[in-house]
Amino acid sequence: MPRTNIENPIDKFIYALIDLLIPYLIKLKVHPNIVTLTGFIPIYFIYTNILAKRKLIVYILVAINYFLDCLDGELARKSGKTSKLGGMLDSFHDLISFYSILHLVFGYYAIPILIIFTYTVLKVFDMDPVEHTAKKNTKIFNFAHDNLNLFYLISIEIIFRYINR
């Protein structure tokens, strides 16, 4: 999904870095799908470091994961390499990110929770999962999408508190 009105300071900082980095990535002919696939690496380490209770490392990895998630879409749009495969990989990356967090709290019950959540989001927003665009309730969707990193960080903090109780 293209950028909307970015209001939170984290996204402003990340997109400022992305704007500096993209011309070099285009010059080096880096394909956006490679960036998306690279984004799967931090997910594993986020999961294992949460279990090891290494909070600082987790937050650094989350920042890297979120940066790569933002970078792939911007790179695809600016280099003219948007594709259905890239959209599906990005959606799959987002689902895996959230599933790994849900799994820590709910175990294997996270699978039906994620399926129900995904189905609900697709229906409420009449969303195209490949294009990351909503046809209904667009203001709510844009707010949630633009602040997704904050929701993700809050979820991780809740998990740390859950594990340490």
C-alpha positions as CSV (number, residue, x, y, z in Angstrom):
1,M,0.0,0.0,0.0
2,P,1.4,3.4,-0.9
3,R,2.2,5.9,1.9
4,T,-0.7,7.9,3.2
5,N,-0.3,10.9,5.5
6,I,2.5,9.7,7.8
7,E,2.0,11.2,11.2
8,N,3.9,9.1,13.6
9,P,7.6,10.0,14.1
10,I,8.8,6.4,13.7
11,D,7.4,6.2,10.2
12,K,8.7,9.7,9.3
13,F,12.2,8.6,10.3
14,I,12.0,5.2,8.5
15,Y,10.6,6.7,5.3
16,A,13.3,9.4,5.3
17,L,15.9,6.6,5.4
18,I,14.1,4.7,2.7
19,D,14.0,7.8,0.5
20,L,17.8,8.1,0.8
21,L,18.4,4.4,0.2
22,I,16.1,3.7,-2.7
23,P,18.1,5.4,-5.5
24,Y,21.2,3.3,-4.6
25,L,19.1,0.1,-4.5
26,I,17.6,0.9,-7.9
27,K,21.1,1.6,-9.3
28,L,22.3,-1.8,-7.9
29,K,19.2,-3.4,-9.5
30,V,18.0,-4.9,-6.2
31,H,14.7,-6.6,-6.8
32,P,11.9,-5.8,-4.3
33,N,11.1,-9.5,-3.8
34,I,14.6,-10.1,-2.6
35,V,14.0,-7.4,0.1
36,T,10.7,-9.0,1.0
37,L,12.3,-12.5,1.3
38,T,15.2,-11.0,3.4
39,G,12.5,-9.7,5.8
40,F,11.6,-13.3,6.8
41,I,15.0,-13.7,8.5
42,P,14.4,-11.2,11.4
43,I,11.0,-13.0,12.2
44,Y,12.8,-16.1,13.3
45,F,15.2,-14.2,15.5
46,I,12.4,-12.1,16.9
47,Y,10.6,-15.2,18.0
48,T,13.7,-16.9,19.5
49,N,14.9,-13.8,21.3
50,I,11.4,-13.3,22.8
51,L,11.7,-16.8,24.2
52,A,15.2,-16.0,25.5
53,K,13.8,-12.7,27.1
54,R,16.2,-10.5,25.2
55,K,14.1,-7.4,25.0
56,L,16.5,-4.9,23.4
57,I,17.5,-7.4,20.7
58,V,13.9,-8.1,20.0
59,Y,13.1,-4.4,19.5
60,I,16.1,-3.9,17.3
61,L,15.0,-6.9,15.1
62,V,11.5,-5.6,15.0
63,A,12.8,-2.2,13.7
64,I,14.8,-4.1,11.0
65,N,11.8,-6.2,10.1
66,Y,9.5,-3.2,9.8
67,F,12.1,-1.2,7.8
68,L,12.4,-4.1,5.3
69,D,8.6,-4.4,5.1
70,C,8.3,-0.7,4.3
71,L,11.3,-0.7,1.9
72,D,10.1,-3.5,-0.3
73,G,6.9,-1.7,-1.3
74,E,8.6,1.6,-1.9
75,L,11.3,0.0,-3.9
76,A,8.8,-1.9,-6.0
77,R,6.8,1.3,-6.7
78,K,9.8,3.6,-7.4
79,S,11.6,1.0,-9.6
80,G,8.4,0.0,-11.5
81,K,8.7,-3.6,-10.4
82,T,5.3,-4.0,-8.6
83,S,3.8,-7.5,-9.1
84,K,1.2,-9.8,-7.8
85,L,3.9,-12.1,-6.5
86,G,5.5,-9.3,-4.6
87,G,2.1,-8.3,-3.1
88,M,1.4,-11.9,-2.1
89,L,4.9,-12.3,-0.6
90,D,4.4,-9.1,1.4
91,S,1.0,-10.2,2.7
92,F,2.5,-13.6,3.6
93,H,5.3,-11.8,5.4
94,D,2.8,-9.8,7.4
95,L,0.8,-12.9,8.3
96,I,3.9,-14.8,9.4
97,S,5.0,-11.8,11.5
98,F,1.7,-11.7,13.4
99,Y,1.4,-15.4,13.6
100,S,4.8,-15.8,15.3
101,I,3.6,-13.3,18.0
102,L,0.2,-14.9,18.4
103,H,1.8,-18.3,18.7
104,L,3.8,-17.3,21.7
105,V,0.6,-16.4,23.6
106,F,-2.0,-18.8,22.1
107,G,0.1,-21.8,20.9
108,Y,-1.5,-23.6,18.1
109,Y,-4.8,-21.8,18.7
110,A,-3.1,-18.9,16.9
111,I,-3.8,-20.6,13.5
112,P,-7.6,-20.3,13.7
113,I,-7.3,-16.8,15.4
114,L,-5.2,-15.6,12.5
115,I,-7.5,-17.1,9.9
116,I,-10.6,-15.5,11.6
117,F,-8.7,-12.1,12.0
118,T,-7.6,-12.2,8.3
119,Y,-11.0,-13.1,7.0
120,T,-12.6,-10.3,9.2
121,V,-10.2,-7.7,7.9
122,L,-10.7,-8.7,4.3
123,K,-14.5,-8.5,4.7
124,V,-14.8,-5.3,6.9
125,F,-12.5,-3.3,4.6
126,D,-13.5,-5.2,1.4
127,M,-9.7,-5.5,1.0
128,D,-7.6,-6.7,-1.9
129,P,-4.9,-8.7,-0.1
130,V,-2.4,-8.4,-3.0
131,E,-2.8,-4.7,-3.5
132,H,-3.1,-3.8,0.2
133,T,-6.0,-1.5,-0.6
134,A,-9.4,-1.1,1.1
135,K,-12.6,-0.3,-0.8
136,K,-14.7,0.4,2.4
137,N,-13.8,2.1,5.7
138,T,-10.7,3.5,4.1
139,K,-10.0,6.1,6.9
140,I,-9.9,3.4,9.6
141,F,-7.9,1.1,7.3
142,N,-5.3,3.8,6.5
143,F,-5.0,4.8,10.2
144,A,-4.5,1.1,11.2
145,H,-2.1,0.5,8.4
146,D,0.0,3.6,9.1
147,N,0.2,2.7,12.8
148,L,0.8,-1.0,12.3
149,N,4.3,-0.8,13.7
150,L,3.0,0.7,16.9
151,F,0.4,-2.1,17.3
152,Y,3.1,-4.7,16.7
153,L,5.4,-3.1,19.3
154,I,2.5,-3.0,21.8
155,S,1.9,-6.7,21.1
156,I,5.5,-7.6,21.8
157,E,5.5,-5.7,25.0
158,I,2.3,-7.5,26.1
159,I,4.0,-10.8,25.3
160,F,7.1,-9.9,27.4
161,R,4.8,-9.2,30.3
162,Y,2.9,-12.4,29.7
163,I,6.1,-14.5,29.6
164,N,7.5,-12.8,32.7
165,R,4.4,-13.2,34.9
